[in-house]
Amino acid sequence: MVEYEFGEDEAEVILTMVQRMKALSILLLIVGLVAFLPQFMNGFSLGQFLGGILWIVMGIFFFLPLDNFKRIVNSKDRDIRELVQGFRELDRGWTFVLVILLLHRVYLVYSIF
């Protein structure tokens, strides 16, 4: 069975997305590492520590699907499978962000009362 192959124009769009996702992932990792800096200067803060961990984990989640998206451009007869796998991994990242944001909102509401 022959699978759909993305053309050169489509491959360029995918590569641009990969570059932007990579930049976002690196930015999230940097933000997470910077969040740890006060730990060493001002003493331990659980909030700062957890915040740093969350930023780093988000950076990792958004970095994971990049290989699948790159393989779309570099492989033959696997474009759709790689695309679906990349979307699955990307969905995990967005689900993680959504859960964290919801937990944060619940915490904010709870802390008011």
N, C-alpha and C positions, 0 to 999 in steps of 0.2 A: 504494500500500500504506500503510495507516494503522499507525503505530507506537504502542506503549503509551505513555500519558501518566501521569506520576506525579500523584497527587492532592495536595491542600493539606497533609494530614498528612505525607505522604511528602516533600513539598517542604520542610516545616519541619525534618524530620530531616536532610535533605541540607544545608540552610543551616546548621544547628547544627554538622554535621561540617565544613563549609567554614570556619566561624569558628574552630573548634578547631584545624584544620590550619593556618590562617593564624597563629594564636597560636604553635603549635609551630614553624612556619617562622621567625617573627620571633625566637623564643627561640634557635633554633639559629644564626641569623645573629649575634645579640648575643654568644652564647658564642664563636663564631668570631672576632669582632672583639676581644673581651676577651682571647682567647688571643694576639692579636698585641701587646697592650700591653707585655708584658715584653721584646719585641724592641727597643723603643725605649728602655727603661730599663736593662736589664741586658746588652744586646748580643744578637747573633744566636744563636738556637738552632734548629737544623734541626727538632728534635722539636716545639717550640712552633709554628714556622712551618707545618709540615705538619699539625699538629693543628688550627690555626686554619683552614687551607684546607679540611680535611675537614669541619669543622663548618659552614662557609659553604656548601660544595657540597651537604651534606645539607639545609640550609635551602632552597636553591634547588630541589633535586629535589622536596621536599615542597610547594613553592609552585607548581610548574608545573601540576599537575592542577586547581588551584582554578578556573580559568576554565571548564574543561569541566563541573565540578560545578555552578557557578553557571548555566551555560547550560541545564542540565537544568531548572532552575526557571523561567528567563526565556524559553525557546523553546517552540515547538510542533512536534510531529512529529519531534523529534530526540533525545528523551530517552535512548533505548537507545544510540544512536550516541555521544552525549556521555558516557554512563556508561562504555561500553567504552573509549573513548579516555582518559578520566580514570583508569580502572583500569590501562591500559597505562602511562601516565606515572607513576602511583603505584608500579607494579611495578618500574619502573626505579630509583626511589628506594630501595625496600626491597632490591633486588638490590645496589645500590651499598653500602648499609649492611652487608649480609651479607658481601660480599666484603671490605670494610674490616675488619670484626670477625674474619673468618677469617685475614686477613693479619696482624692484630695478634696473634692467638693463636699463629700460627706464629712470629712474631718473638719473642714471649715465651718459647716453648719453645726456640727456637734460641739465645736469649741466655743461657739457663740453662747450656747445655753449652758 
